[in-house]
């Protein structure tokens, strides 16, 4: 791992105490009590809506690698990747939200910290691959999003920005590439280098993403 001074832990986005049961009770009420929908939406927003910066790390080539070398070999690679992602997220002041299949999700202090963390992960992945055969090399793609989400509990979030950052990180970004959503790029401001704009279409949806050039 990189030998750099650790950053103090950032104040975490508060995770709602009400949790899953309350959220789904409100969703059921929204469905069955149409005359109360405005009131119910206000309750959901009050209890669960939070601004968040989300980092998504996707291990590239899951299906191909598991078929080529076997699932156990790929799980060993994921374990090695976890040993890179988790320390880098914590070093940048973030916290892990979930690890699902070949994807890692983290909550970051802000887009600048997420971008720094993404670059550090790519650097550590490259170092870990040195001298290894192709079957044992890691490759990741990274997405960064920023905006309001419904944060039900740790690891369970909904919202347009959550959907978009997953698309950007898992489907659009290539190996060893970082892509930001438009909201994350805007929140960074002009002091974080140049970006290449990409306009892509996936599943009939027009998506704009930004790749840092340096």
N, C-alpha and C positions, 0 to 999 in steps of 0.2 A: 504494500500500500504506500501511498505518497506520505512522506514525512513532512507534514505541514502543521502549523499550529491549529488546534481545534477552535472552531468558532463557538461562542456561547450559544446555548440552545435558544432559538427564537420562541417568542410566546406563541403557543399553538392556537390555531383556530379552534374555538370551543366546540366540542362534540356535544350535541344535544343530549340531555339526560333523559328526555321523555322516551326516546328510542322507537324501535320498530313497531311495537304494539300500538302505541298512540298514533303513529303515522298512518298505519293501515286502517285503523279505526276511522280516522278522518277521511281517508280515501273512500272507504265504504259509505260514509255519510254523504260525501260529495256525489257519489253515484246515485244514492237512493233518496236524497233530499234536495232536489233541484232548486227549491225556493231558498235554500240556505247556502248556495254555492259560493256566493261572494264572501259571506262570513267565514266559511270553512277555508277558503283560499287564504284569507287574511290570517287565520290561525296557523295554517301550515307555514306560511311565510315567517310569521313571528317565531315559531318554534324551531324551524329547520333551515330556513334560507340563510346561507353564509357566503361571504366572498372567499374564494380559495384559489391557490395556485397549485396545479396538479402536474406531476411528472409521471409519464408513462414510459416504461422501458420494456421493449418487446424483444425476446430472443428470436432471431431470424432463422428460418429454415427448420422449424420444429418438425413438420410432417416429413420432409425429405430426410432430415438427419435421423429421426427415429426409425424410418424404414430402412435406411442404409446401414446403420450401425446398431440398431436395437434401442428400445426405449430406455433400458438401464443406462446405457452409455450417455444418452441425451440427458437423462435425469442427473447424472454425475456432472455434466456440463452446467446444468441449471444450478446445481448446488455451488459450483465454483463461481458462477455469475452472482448468486446471492451474496457470496462472500465479498464481492466487489461493490454491488449496488447498495447494500444496507449501510456499510461504514461511510460511503461517500454521501449518502443522503443525510446521515446523522451529522457528518462533518460540516455539511452546508446548512445545518440548523433545521432540517426537515424531519419528518417522521414517516415511517412506513404505514400504509393503509391496508394493503392486501397484496398477496402473491397468488395469482390464479393461473394455473397451467403454466404457460411460458411468459406471462406478463407480470410486471411489478408496478404497483401504484404507490405513489408517495405524495404527501402533502408538504409543500414547500413554503418558506416564509414569503417569497415574492418571485416574480419572473427572473430577476437578475440572479438570485440564488439558485433557481432551477436551472438556468442556462449554465452557470458555473459548474453545478453538479453534473449536468449532462456531459459537459466537456471532460470533466474529471473521470467519469465513468468510461467514456470512449478511450481516454488515455490509458486507464488501467486495464481495460480489455485488451488493447493493443499490446501492452507489456506482457500480459498473461499469456498471449499467443506466441510470443517469441520462441522460436526453436521447436514448436509443436507441429505435428503432421496435421493436414487439413481436417481429419476426422475429429480432432480434439480442440480445434480452434473455436472460439466464441465469436459471434457477430450479433450486434444489437441495433435496433432503431429506437429513436427517442422522440416523444411528443411532449410539448409543454403547452398547457392551457391556463387561462386565468379568467375568473368571473364568478358570478353567483351560481351556487348549486344548492340542491336540497340535500343536506348532510344528515342522514337518518341516524347513523351510528358509524363508528369507525369501520371503514371498508365498504360502506353502503351509501352511495351517492347517486343522485339523479339530476339531470339538467342538460340543456343544449350544449353547454361548454364541456361537460363531461363526455357527452357523445362525440363531440367534435374532436377533442384531444385524443380519444381512443382511435378514431378514424385516422387522424394525422399520424399518430405514433405507431399504430399497428399495421395500417393498410397503405399509407402513402409514403412514409419515410423509408428509405432504403437502408441497407446495412451500413453501419458506422455513420449514420446521418441523424441530425437533429432538425425537427420542424416545429415551428411555433404556430399557434392559432392567431388570427388577426388580433384578438383581444390581448393575448399575451405579448405580441409584438408591440402593440400600441402602449401597453403599460410599461414596457421597457424604456420608452423614450428614445431620444437621438444619441445617447451617450454610450451605446453598447455595440458600435461597429455597424457595418453594412449588412444588408440582408437581400437575398434573392427572392423575389415574389414568384410563387408558383400558383397557377390556376389549373385545377384538376377536376375531373368528374368521376364520381364513384357512386354506384347504385342510383344513378339519375340525379345525384345531388352535386351541384357546383360548389367546390371547396377551394378557398384560398389559404395558402400556407406560406410560411417564411423560413428560409434556410439561412442561418448565419454564415457569412463568407469567411470569417476568420475566428 
